């Protein structure tokens, strides 16, 4: 192997027992990422890296790690890794100043529990707020006088767009000014705009969608900084894995709570109260977060280090945020005005050009990029690609499932929310099984399981007739889909949290959360376009609804013929989601093949060195 290449089977060992170390390495087994499972007789530098990156916990790190890492080793690792910043291997070597994390400020079990609760509630209320406009969507449509599916999708897409877009700079702000500070500000913003969104009943659906977009900036500030706080304050090992598992479990729990609570308020009382109650909760959590979260030390002034504080990437933020907003706007506006409207293509083109500029800025024009493109290995890229495809299909699944149950089957918002409530139970079970599944099968295999759940869950809805009983395909799909959510999100977070150093935990959290929320919003826009065009073509073919191309029948109009047309459009959207999730399965399968190839190559390296 190259002299400057570091791996778990190629390192400098100048001790007298180096021959024994090499002999012992010959018998090592490899874990899911090609890393050793059992320690050698004389553990060298590689075991420090394993302590940072390995999540399988097959042996006690504290027993063999103590005393083996020296300053000379760290200096060597810094020099040896300088030429491999773009390595495809997950085994990234930390810089000397970031190699030894500071001890956690959470000294007691009670402090850890309170810390996990106060950070995980960000994920809980973030997805609760997303579902605020999903379950009572027809109630909102009636109140605002909306008669078009395309306008309805903006109620949720605008929120997801803001969350997915502004998460990128929000993570950097946390790295710069402190994650606790930005986390607290996020709750204040979330609460204020929840109040304003509730008062949008005095205006129209456009004002409501704008308020939803501004409301989404709050979770954009909260989610990446909550994940970063977990990554910084919980030590590498089971504590951090359980923290991420709890965070993942709050996703389906929050989505279910938001759907049921919002449907209850909107159907039995008045829908603005679901936003005002959320605002009260946000302000209460803000106070608790300020009290419970430990104060952060300034990493830039640690003695004996040359770590400088990260700087804000202004050009990257301007090009990236603007480009993402324009692309998303074009995708979600197309179902309303169709693609032949000139400004839709112009907006999409401008957004794509800005994203090209963003990539160039991140690669060549800044020392502190929002996205460390050069530092992402193949494992991280595979995981992020799976997240993008899987969660795009999930957004389509959730939105069109509620429309299917409420508009085609005629269920009330409250009954529909009750029927989807099993998501919470299976979601928690899957989330807390993530640790065991990664131990047993590996990161790549768990991601493949998640993509399979995404695909099967949507496939069941794509083949489901209107008059079928709930306990058949609907119920099974609702049981399966939380597995996709609860396995994919924490797995990707754990992988990126371990791949990036401590001072970039906000960036790691931003990447995963950006793709989750932005993919949901973009997926809804594309599915809405497919839905609109398929229904139009089907109506033409059946000689129904002559004026349908420009003016779809109002949502309040329900006839057997219209229901049949709408079913065709819904199924087209579901099949698109199936294709997206199937692509995720292909990417995850490639991830497995790359991992297995790496393990075989490292086994051959052992044999050669022996």
Buried (B, 14 or more C-beta within 10 A) or exposed (E): EEEEBBBBBBBBBEEEBEEBBBBBBEEBEBBBBBBBBEBBEBBBBBBBBBBBBBBBEEEEBEEBBEEBBEEEBBEBBBEBBEEBEEBBBBBBBBBBBBBEBEEBBBEEEEBBEBBBBBBBBBBBBBBBBBBBBBBBBBBBBEBBEBBBBBBBBBBBBBBBBBBBBBBBBBBBBBBBBBBBBBBBBBBBBBBBBBBBBBEBBEEEBEBBBBBBBBBBBBBBBBBBBBBBBBBBBBEBBBBBBBBBBBBBBBBBBBBBBBBBBBBBBBBEEEBBEBBBBBBEBBBEBBEBBBEBBBEBEEBEEEEEEEBEEBEBBEBBBBBBBBBBBBBBBBBBBBBBBBBEEEEBEEBBEBBBEBBEBBBEBBEEEBEBBBBBEEBBBBBBBBBBBBBBBBBBBBBBBBBBBBBBBBBBBEBBBBBBBBBBBBBBBBBBBBBBBBBEBBBEBBBBBBBBBBBBBBBBBBBBBBEBEEEEEEEEBBBBBBBBBBBBBBBBBBBBBBBBBBBBBBBBBBBBBBBBBBBBBBBBBBBBBBBBBBBBBBBBBBBEEEEBBEEBBEEBBEBEEEEEEBBBBBBBBBBBBBBBBBBBBBBBBBBBBBBBEBBBEBBEEBBEBBEEEE
